[in-house]
Amino acid sequence: MKNNQLTTPTAPHERIVLLDVIRGLALFGILLVNAPSLNSPIGMTESDFAFKTNNWDYIVTNFIYLFATDKFYPIFSLLFGLSAILFMENIAKRGHNPIRLFIRRLVILFFLGMVQVIFIWWGDILVVYAVLGLGLILFYRVSARLLLKIITLFF
C-alpha cells in the first residue's frame, strides 16, 4: 500500500451518512449562533447579538437563544471524538501507526485554527479541539467498560 492512499478521503460507500448529517446540522447550528458576532464588535455579548428593531428580530433572537445557543457544541464535540476513534481504527486496519497520523492531523488543525484566530475571527474553536484532541490518544485502546466507568466518574 502506498503512503498516498492514507491521505485520500474516505470512499463514499465507506462513510457513515448519519454521522455526516448530524455533523452538518451541528455545524449549521454553530454557524447560526455565531453569525451575528462575525460582523459585530469584539466586545458584543451574546445577549445583544441582534439589532432588535422590530418584533421579528426579537422572535428570531429568542428562538436562536433558546434552541441553538449552547446546544450544538456538545453534539459537535461528541462527533469529533467519535470521528477521531473511527479515523484511528481505519488507519490501524491498514497497518499504519494511527497515533502518529492522528497527531499530524491535530497539528494541522492547530495551525489552521491559529490562522483563523489571527486573520479571520477571534472566536475560533479549532485550536481548542486540536489541543484537547491530544487527550483522546489516552483513551484509544481503553475498553468500553472502563470508558463507561471513567464517564460515570466525571459525571
N, C-alpha and C positions, 0 to 999 in steps of 0.2 A: 504494500500500500504506500502510495506516495504521500509526502507531507502536505501537498496542496489539497488533498482530499479532506484534511482536517479543517481547512478554512472555508469549505463550501457550506452554504446554508443547508438546513435540514430539508430533505426532499418533501414535496407536498404530501405524498402518501404516508410519510412518517410523522407528520405534525399531528398534534392533538388539537383539533379545531376548537373544542370547547375552551381550552386554555387561551387560545388566540382571541376568541370572542370576549371572554371575561377581561383579558388584558386590554383589549380595545375599549371596552366600557369603562374600565378603571382609568385609563389614560384620558378618555373624554371627560370623565368626572373631575379629574385633577385639572385639566385644562379649563373646564367650566368655572371652577373655583378660583383659579389663578389668573384667568384672562383679564379681569379688571385691573389687577395690580401690574400687569405688563405695560400698561400705558398710564400709570399713576405715579405720583411722587413716592420715593422710598419710604417716607415716614407714615404713609397712609395705613391705617389699621383695617382689618377685615370687616369691622363693623361699619365703616364708612366707605366701603369699596364701590359704591354706586352713587352716581349723581342723581339723587331722587328728585325728580321734577314733577312726576305725576303718579297716579295710583298703580299703573303697570310697573313702574320702577320699584315701588315698594313690594308688589306681589312677586316679581321675579327675584328681587334681592332676598326676600324672606324664603322663597322656595329653594334657592341655591343654598342659603344658610342652613335651612332645616334638613334638606335631603342630600346635599352634596358635601358641605364642609366637614372635613374630618372623617368622611365615610369611605373614601376611595383609597386613601393611603394604606390602610391595613390590608385591603384586598390586593393592591399592587405589591406590597411587601411580601405577602404570602406567595404570590405568583413569582416574585423574584427568587425566593428561596427554593420553591418547587422547581423552577426552571434551572437553577444552579445545580440541583441534585440530578435532574434529568440530563443536563449537559455532561456532568462528570461521569454518570453511568454510561452514557453513549460513548464517550471518549475511552473509558476503560474497556468497553466491549471491543473497541478497535485495537486494543493492545497498547495504548499510549498512556502516559502519565497524566491523569486528569487534574491533579492538583496544580501542576506546573502550568498547564494550559488555562485553568481557571484563574490563577493568579495573573497570568498575562492578560486575560480579559478584564480583570479588575483594574489593572494598571492602565489599560487603555480607557476604561470607563472613568477612572480618576482624572486623567488628563483631559478627556472630553468635558468632564464636569468643570474642571478649572478654567478651560477656555470659555465655557458658557458663563461661569460666575464672573469672570473678568470682563468679557466683551459683550455679553448678551443680556443676562438677567441675574440679579443678585439672589433670587430665591431658589436657586437650583438645588436639587436633591441628589444628583448623580455622585457627587463627592462622598456624601454620607453613605450611599449604597455601596460604593467602592470600598470604603474603609470598613464598614460593618460587615460587608460580604466576606471579608477575610475570616470572620468568626465562623462562617458556615463550614470552613475546612475542618474545624474541630469536630463537627458532627457528621462528617461524610460517611464514616464507617460505623456509626453508632446504630445499635439495633432499635427497632420501632418501640419495643418495650421500655428501653432506657430513655429514649426520646420522650415518651409519654410521661415517665417519672420526672424528667427534667422540666417539662412544660408544667406539670402539676405543681412542682416546687415553686416555679416562678409566679404562677397564678395564686 
